[in-house]
C-alpha cells in the first residue's frame, strides 16, 4: 500500500512539473544588453526570444535625447514613418510596454536610425493558440505613453536583461492555462485512484 502511494505521489509530481507557466508574463529587454540603440540586429533579437505572448513586457532602454520609441502600424514600420504614430515615448531612459493583445506590434526610432534597422516587430500570441494574423490596429489598451505623460508603466518586478520566464502554450489547444491545470490535475487524480484501488 505504501509503495502504491509513493508511486502515485511520484506520478502526480511529474504531472505537475509538466504544467505550463502561462500565468507568468516575461520581461524582454529589447536588444538585450545592447538596448534600444543604432547598429543592433533587432530581427535576430526577435528570433532569439520568440514566441512572445499576450501579457509579456518589452523594456526599451535608450539614451535620452538620442532616440525615442514610437509605436506605429505596419506601413509606418516598413517606411520608417511616424506620421500616423499610435504612441510615442522619449522621456527618461527606459520605457516599458505591455503586449496586452494577441497581435502584431511595430516600433521604430523616429530620430533617423530606423532607416539603418532601429525598428522591431513582434507578434504576441495568446496562450495556447496559433500566431495572430492581425496587424496594426488600435493601441488604446496598451500600456504605452505619450510624451505629455510623466507616468511610465512598469512591468512586474522581475530583474531580467532578456527573458525572465516564458509563457508556455497550453496543454490543451485553445484552452486557458487554468483549463490545462484542471485537466492535468483530473488526469492525475484518476491515475491516483486506479493505483490506490
C-alpha positions in Angstrom: 0.0 0.0 0.0 2.8 2.4 0.9 4.5 1.6 -2.4 1.4 2.5 -4.3 1.0 5.8 -2.5 4.7 6.7 -3.2 4.2 5.8 -6.9 1.0 7.8 -7.0 2.7 10.8 -5.5 5.6 10.5 -7.9 3.2 10.4 -10.9 1.4 13.5 -9.5 4.7 15.3 -9.1 5.8 14.6 -12.6 2.4 15.6 -14.0 2.5 18.9 -12.0 6.0 19.7 -13.3 4.7 19.5 -16.9 2.1 22.2 -16.3 2.6 25.4 -18.2 3.6 28.6 -16.5 1.4 30.7 -18.7 0.2 32.8 -15.9 3.6 34.5 -15.7 4.5 37.2 -18.1 8.0 37.6 -19.4 10.1 40.7 -19.4 12.2 41.3 -22.5 14.8 44.0 -22.7 14.7 44.9 -26.4 18.2 44.4 -27.8 19.3 42.6 -24.6 22.5 44.2 -23.2 22.8 46.5 -26.2 19.4 48.1 -25.6 17.4 50.3 -28.0 20.3 51.7 -30.0 21.6 52.0 -33.6 23.5 49.1 -35.1 21.6 46.4 -33.3 20.1 43.5 -35.3 16.5 43.5 -33.9 15.3 40.9 -36.3 17.9 38.5 -34.8 16.8 39.6 -31.3 13.2 38.7 -32.1 14.1 35.3 -33.5 16.2 34.6 -30.4 13.4 35.4 -28.0 10.2 34.4 -29.8 7.5 33.4 -29.2 6.1 36.4 -27.3 2.8 36.1 -25.5 -0.1 38.4 -24.5 0.9 39.9 -21.2 4.7 40.0 -21.8 6.6 43.2 -21.4 9.0 44.9 -23.8 11.6 47.0 -22.0 13.2 49.7 -24.1 16.5 51.1 -22.7 17.8 54.0 -24.6 19.8 57.3 -24.3 17.6 60.2 -23.6 17.8 62.8 -26.4 19.4 60.3 -28.8 16.5 58.1 -29.6 12.8 57.5 -28.9 10.3 54.7 -29.1 7.4 55.1 -31.5 4.6 52.6 -31.9 3.4 52.6 -35.5 1.4 50.4 -37.8 2.9 48.1 -40.4 3.1 50.8 -43.1 4.9 53.2 -40.7 7.2 50.3 -39.8 8.0 49.5 -43.4 8.5 53.1 -44.3 10.1 54.3 -41.1 7.3 56.9 -40.9 6.0 58.2 -37.6 3.2 60.4 -39.3 0.4 58.1 -38.1 2.1 57.0 -34.8 -0.1 55.1 -32.3 2.1 56.3 -29.5 5.5 57.9 -28.8 7.8 57.9 -25.9 11.1 59.7 -25.4 11.3 60.7 -21.7 13.8 59.2 -19.3 16.0 56.3 -20.2 13.6 53.3 -20.0 10.1 52.6 -21.5 8.1 49.5 -20.6 5.4 48.4 -23.0 3.0 45.5 -22.2 1.7 43.4 -25.1 -1.9 43.5 -24.0 -3.4 41.8 -27.1 -2.5 38.9 -29.3 -1.5 40.8 -32.4 1.5 42.3 -34.3 3.3 45.3 -32.7 5.6 47.6 -34.6 8.1 50.1 -33.1 10.6 52.4 -34.7 13.0 55.1 -33.7 12.0 58.4 -35.4 15.4 60.1 -35.0 16.6 58.7 -38.4 18.1 55.4 -37.1 15.1 53.4 -38.3 16.5 53.5 -41.8 19.5 51.6 -40.5 17.4 49.0 -38.8 16.5 50.5 -35.5 13.0 49.1 -35.6 11.4 46.0 -34.1 8.3 43.9 -35.0 6.9 41.3 -32.5 3.9 39.1 -32.7 2.2 38.5 -29.4 0.3 35.2 -29.3 -2.5 34.3 -26.9 -1.6 31.4 -24.7 -2.3 28.1 -26.4 -3.2 29.3 -29.8 -1.5 29.9 -33.1 0.1 33.2 -34.0 -2.3 36.1 -34.6 -2.7 37.2 -38.2 -4.0 40.7 -37.3 -1.6 43.5 -37.8 -1.6 47.1 -36.7 -4.8 48.2 -35.1 -5.6 50.4 -32.1 -3.3 50.6 -29.1 -5.8 52.2 -26.8 -5.5 49.4 -24.3 -1.7 49.0 -24.5 0.5 50.4 -21.8 2.2 53.0 -23.9 2.5 56.7 -23.1 2.5 59.9 -24.9 5.4 62.4 -24.4 2.9 64.5 -22.4 2.6 61.8 -19.7 5.0 61.6 -16.7 3.8 58.1 -15.8 5.8 55.2 -17.2 4.1 51.8 -17.0 6.1 49.2 -15.1 6.3 45.5 -15.7 6.2 43.1 -12.8 9.3 43.5 -10.6 11.5 40.9 -12.2 15.1 41.9 -12.8 15.9 40.5 -16.2 18.1 41.6 -19.1 16.3 39.4 -21.6 13.7 36.8 -20.8 12.6 36.2 -17.2 10.2 33.4 -17.9 8.4 32.3 -20.9 4.7 31.7 -21.1 4.2 28.2 -22.5 1.4 27.1 -24.8 -1.4 25.4 -23.1 -1.5 21.6 -22.9 -4.9 21.8 -24.5 -5.1 23.7 -27.8 -7.1 26.8 -27.4 -7.8 26.3 -23.7 -6.9 28.7 -20.9 -3.9 27.9 -18.6 -6.4 27.1 -15.9 -8.2 24.6 -18.0 -4.9 22.8 -18.6 -4.2 22.7 -14.9 -7.7 21.4 -14.1 -7.3 18.7 -16.9 -3.9 17.6 -15.7 -5.0 17.5 -12.1 -8.0 15.5 -13.0 -6.0 13.0 -15.0 -3.5 12.7 -12.1 -6.4 12.1 -9.7 -7.9 9.4 -11.9 -4.5 7.7 -12.1 -4.0 8.0 -8.4 -7.5 6.5 -7.8 -6.6 3.5 -10.1 -3.3 2.9 -8.4 -4.8 3.1 -4.9 -7.6 0.6 -5.7 
